[in-house]
Amino acid sequence: MTEITATAADVAAADVAGEQNQKKILNRLRRAQGQLAAVITAVEAGGSCKDVVTQLAAVSSALDKAGFVIVSTAMRECLDNPQGENSLTVEELEKLFLTLA
């Protein structure tokens, strides 16, 4: 059996990738937060049904995309480090993925 060991460069690259994914996730969540604020403002102002639903759809889409990035990041982490502290089983990953569907 071949043993796979991570080099310092591998660990550093994984850290950078993790930080980039976190930034993507936070950007998507902040975008959703802004869109939700627009929905609330439109409802308070008596905005048209079309405008409210359009903004609500944008919020939903932004949250879905953030969720998919979170799950895909967890999948990558589990593949890279299956014995890691935060690793999930295949069943747990599948359940998380399906909650977004």
C-alpha positions as CSV (number, residue, x, y, z in Angstrom):
1,M,0.0,0.0,0.0
2,T,1.4,3.4,-0.9
3,E,1.4,6.0,1.8
4,I,0.4,9.5,0.7
5,T,1.9,12.4,2.7
6,A,1.1,16.0,2.4
7,T,4.0,18.4,1.9
8,A,4.2,21.9,3.4
9,A,3.4,23.2,-0.1
10,D,0.3,21.0,-0.3
11,V,-0.9,22.2,3.1
12,A,-0.3,25.8,2.1
13,A,-2.1,25.4,-1.2
14,A,-5.1,23.8,0.6
15,D,-5.2,26.7,3.1
16,V,-5.2,29.3,0.2
17,A,-8.0,27.3,-1.5
18,G,-9.9,27.2,1.7
19,E,-9.6,30.9,2.2
20,Q,-10.7,31.6,-1.4
21,N,-13.7,29.4,-1.0
22,Q,-14.6,31.1,2.3
23,K,-14.4,34.5,0.5
24,K,-16.7,33.2,-2.3
25,I,-19.2,31.9,0.3
26,L,-19.2,35.2,2.2
27,N,-19.6,37.2,-1.0
28,R,-22.6,35.1,-2.0
29,L,-24.2,35.4,1.4
30,R,-23.6,39.1,1.5
31,R,-25.2,39.4,-1.9
32,A,-28.2,37.5,-0.7
33,Q,-28.4,39.7,2.4
34,G,-28.5,42.8,0.2
35,Q,-31.1,41.2,-2.0
36,L,-33.2,40.2,1.0
37,A,-33.0,43.8,2.2
38,A,-34.3,44.9,-1.2
39,V,-37.2,42.5,-0.9
40,I,-38.1,43.8,2.6
41,T,-38.0,47.4,1.3
42,A,-40.1,46.6,-1.7
43,V,-42.7,44.9,0.5
44,E,-42.7,47.7,3.0
45,A,-43.1,50.2,0.1
46,G,-45.9,48.3,-1.5
47,G,-43.8,47.3,-4.4
48,S,-45.3,45.3,-7.3
49,C,-45.7,41.6,-7.0
50,K,-43.4,41.1,-10.0
51,D,-40.6,43.1,-8.4
52,V,-40.9,41.4,-5.0
53,V,-40.9,37.9,-6.5
54,T,-38.0,38.7,-8.8
55,Q,-35.9,39.9,-5.9
56,L,-36.9,36.9,-3.8
57,A,-35.9,34.6,-6.6
58,A,-32.5,36.3,-6.6
59,V,-32.1,35.8,-2.9
60,S,-33.0,32.1,-3.2
61,S,-30.5,31.6,-6.0
62,A,-27.7,33.3,-4.1
63,L,-28.4,31.2,-1.0
64,D,-28.5,28.0,-3.1
65,K,-25.2,28.8,-4.8
66,A,-23.6,29.5,-1.4
67,G,-24.9,26.2,-0.1
68,F,-23.5,24.3,-3.1
69,V,-20.1,25.9,-2.6
70,I,-20.2,24.9,1.1
71,V,-21.1,21.3,0.3
72,S,-18.5,21.0,-2.5
73,T,-15.8,22.4,-0.2
74,A,-16.7,19.8,2.4
75,M,-16.5,17.1,-0.3
76,R,-13.1,18.3,-1.3
77,E,-11.9,18.4,2.3
78,C,-13.1,14.9,2.9
79,L,-11.3,13.6,-0.2
80,D,-8.1,15.4,0.7
81,N,-8.2,14.5,4.4
82,P,-10.7,11.6,5.0
83,Q,-9.5,11.2,8.6
84,G,-9.7,15.0,9.4
85,E,-11.4,16.5,12.4
86,N,-14.3,17.8,10.4
87,S,-14.6,15.0,7.8
88,L,-18.1,13.8,6.9
89,T,-19.2,10.4,5.8
90,V,-20.5,9.9,2.3
91,E,-24.0,9.6,3.7
92,E,-23.7,12.8,5.6
93,L,-22.4,14.6,2.5
94,E,-25.2,13.2,0.4
95,K,-27.8,14.3,3.0
96,L,-26.3,17.8,3.0
97,F,-26.4,17.9,-0.8
98,L,-30.0,16.7,-1.0
99,T,-31.1,19.4,1.5
100,L,-30.2,21.9,-1.1
101,A,-32.2,20.2,-3.9
